[in-house]
Amino acid sequence: MKIRWDIFCSVIDNFGDIGFCWRLARQLVKEHGLEVKLWVNDLATFSVIEPALDVEKEQQRMQGVEICFWDEDFVRVKPADVVIEAFACKLPDNYVLAMADLVQQPVWINLEYLSAEYWILDCHHLPSFHPYLPLTKYFFFPGFVAGTGGLLLEKDLLSNRVTFNNFSQDAFWQEMGLQSRRDGELYISLFHYDDAPIKDLLTACVISDVPVCIFIPQNLISDVISIFFGVNSPKVGQLLQSSNLRVCIIPFLDQKRYDQLLWACDINFVRGEDSFIRAQWSGRAFVWNIYPQAEKAHQDKLKAFLSLYTKSMSPEMAKSVFYLWQAWNGNGQLKNTWPNFVEHVAKLEEYNKRWIKQIISIGDLASNLIEFSRKDQI
């Protein structure tokens, strides 16, 4: 009998939570042969990254995963062998009671948000005892170093990247509506939060000596971009231009196509957690727009990752990354940091080969989760 896993995902206000959980669920099924049920409270948002999803169906099977709508009036069901509470989403009360009623209680894991902060090493695998039920929940932290849970990585992702870059890039760009590339032109993907200094980036690219083409999903087109180019509601396929800068409007891509976009671009501006992880596997230069938190707690997370990521860089390269990332997250002038960062793009790609080897060495998150979930490991 297959081991059953239930993954609970509460979609808050972006695609990162469901994007991460959907990748994890598929990998557990495809690579590890598990029976996985993904409980989601927002099918409409889910359908944006997975267009084949039928938002009218409360229960459906896709790519081997059983997808269920997580309603407020949650009907009591038999819990799985392993229960993943993604990002502290709080399980339904009657599901928790059902877990407690079982003779052999499930392995209950709170899969936390990704962080490079050192305190997570003390909390990874930490038990949390239920106040009145005979249940124990364990914290599991994704991370970049030994002693953490690692990152999501499908076993064929990196080989697929090589194959795509060698044989399929030209066809991909034609599909995106771009027929020709200017000499020395940098391709940039842009996925950001509303508070990102978009106008500053556009201005920096316009005055740069290096030609740039930015690819922006239509649903992220803001008034700032429309005003900058003097165009109302640009459409998919439209190409906007100002001096050395071109902006290509593309559709919002599903996860497979988004990975390919990251592989094909020279610089990837990403946000949150899911696209942040995928940008690192792309091997390209990347810039992270971290999710803003109260009392600027996100700044500590940003600095922690920068400290770890740039640790083995040359001082010049580390400065180029540090100052641009800070500017992109509201701490500095982007136009002053952009030229130096662009100068280091090729070297960053070489550096990222070593970075990938480093983060692969601790194992992938799905495999590490399975290993921990075994009763003899707890």
Buried (B, 14 or more C-beta within 10 A) or exposed (E): EEBBBBBBBBBBEBBBBBBBBBBBBBBBBBBBEBBBBBBBBBBEBBBBBBEEBEEEEEEBEBEBBBBBBBEEEBEEBEBBBBBBBBBEBEBBEEBBBBBBEEEEBBBBBBBBBBBBBEEBBEBBBEEEEEEEEEBEBBBBBBBBBEEBBBBBBBEEBBEBBEEBBEEBBEEBBEEBBBEEEEEEBBBBBBBBBEEBBBBBBBBBBBEBEBBBBBBBBBEBBBEBBBEBBEBEEBEBEBEBEBEBBBBBBBBBBEBEBBBBBBBBBBBBBBBBBBBBBBBBBBBBBBBBBBBBEEEEEBBEBBBBBBBBBBEEBEEEBBBBBBBBBBBBBBEBEBBEBBBBBBEBBEBBBEBBEEBBEBBBEBBBBBBBBBEBBEEEEE
